[in-house]
Amino acid sequence: GLWACLMHLFFGFLLCITIIGIPWGKQHFKMAALSLAPFGKDVELGF
């Protein structure tokens, strides 16, 4: 979990450098929080 969180944070910051990558960067930050606490969290798809 910790390495996955660090990688998601790294790529989130990397993607937020460009304007086009900001939505994907935000999703990486959400996945970083989810990777620290994988049990007891629900993932909902917002279609």
C-alpha positions as CSV (number, residue, x, y, z in Angstrom):
1,G,0.0,0.0,0.0
2,L,2.7,2.5,0.9
3,W,4.6,2.2,-2.4
4,A,1.4,2.4,-4.4
5,C,0.5,5.5,-2.5
6,L,3.8,7.1,-3.2
7,M,3.7,6.3,-6.9
8,H,0.2,7.7,-7.2
9,L,1.3,10.9,-5.5
10,F,4.3,11.2,-7.7
11,F,2.4,10.7,-10.9
12,G,-0.4,12.9,-9.7
13,F,2.0,15.8,-9.2
14,L,3.7,15.0,-12.5
15,L,0.3,15.1,-14.4
16,C,-0.8,18.3,-12.6
17,I,2.1,20.2,-14.2
18,T,0.2,20.3,-17.5
19,I,-3.4,21.8,-17.7
20,I,-4.5,18.7,-19.7
21,G,-3.3,16.3,-17.1
22,I,-5.0,17.9,-14.1
23,P,-8.2,15.7,-14.2
24,W,-6.0,12.6,-14.3
25,G,-3.7,14.0,-11.5
26,K,-6.8,14.4,-9.3
27,Q,-7.7,10.8,-9.9
28,H,-4.2,9.7,-8.9
29,F,-4.6,11.6,-5.6
30,K,-7.9,9.8,-4.9
31,M,-6.2,6.5,-5.7
32,A,-3.3,7.3,-3.4
33,A,-5.8,7.8,-0.5
34,L,-7.5,4.6,-1.4
35,S,-4.3,2.6,-1.6
36,L,-3.5,3.5,2.1
37,A,-6.8,2.2,3.4
38,P,-7.9,-0.5,0.9
39,F,-10.2,-2.2,3.4
40,G,-13.5,-0.6,4.5
41,K,-13.6,1.8,1.5
42,D,-16.1,1.6,-1.2
43,V,-15.4,2.7,-4.8
44,E,-18.4,4.2,-6.6
45,L,-18.4,4.9,-10.3
46,G,-20.0,8.2,-11.2
47,F,-21.6,7.5,-14.5
